[in-house]
């Protein structure tokens, strides 16, 4: 099982990658680069959970994050909040299953996961947590 988190509040804009500054549990199947990219190259099915507290900088403006795999958005693995007031904190979370196929010298099936901000309006995230563990 792999788990990384950040406690500090960080401001984000469109296309920013959510940073996870601390690794709580490491796993030889999951490597983290720059605190924002999680690489999995061991075949199997993995459960991925993200949770955090987010807020929009503007009242009644949506703020959203989505899971990306190799720079491609994973459909329906997104979390969006709409604050009733500026900087009104609310829960962001999503979970999904990721299938990692075997690679060989001709095909690279390595998975590179990132949590990316997908809203036009800026916002902040604090107490963010990501958990990745192999199911099978």
C-alpha positions, -999 to +999 in steps of 0.1 A: +000+000+000+012+035-008-001+067+009+010+103+005-005+135+019-001+172+024-015+193+053-006+229+042-032+249+022-019+254-014-034+277-040-041+261-075-051+273-109-063+254-140-041+224-149-020+226-118-010+192-103-019+186-067+012+182-046+016+155-019+046+165+002+048+136+026+049+098+020+033+079+049+036+044+035+057+034+006+053+004-018+078-009-043+051-010-069+044+028-067+070+055-072+063+092-067+081+119-087+080+156-078+053+149-052+027+149-079+032+119-103+026+083-092+042+057-114+030+021-114+046-005-137+038-037-119+008-054-136-024-058-116-055-039-105-051-010-081-075+009-060-069+047-060-085+070-034-081+108-032-095+130-005-090+166+006-105+198+016-109+224-011-124+258-017-130+282-046-115+317-044-149+331-057-183+327-042-206+303-062-178+293-085-170+256-090-136+241-081-127+206-094-100+181-095-097+150-117-075+119-120-053+118-151-034+087-164-005+095-187-018+130-192-053+118-202-083+126-180-100+094-167-137+098-173-159+102-142-130+102-118-136+138-108-147+157-077-163+192-079-174+216-052-192+249-054-185+272-024-214+293-012-188+320-002-152+327-012-128+303+005-156+282+020-140+247+026-157+216+014-148+179+008-132+168-024-129+130-030-130+103-056-119+067-059-115+043-088-098+010-100-068+012-123-058-018-144-020-020-152-012-044-181+022-061-185+048-042-204+075-056-227+102-042-249+076-032-276+047-020-254+050+003-224+019+000-202+033+020-173+007+041-156+015+076-144-013+091-123-018+127-114-045+147-096-050+178-117-071+209-112-097+211-139-117+242-130-114+276-146-117+294-112-087+292-089-090+276-055-071+260-026-066+225-013-054+214+021-052+181+040-050+162+007-044+124+008-039+098-019-039+061-013-030+034-039-030-003-032-029-034-053-060-055-053-049-083-075 
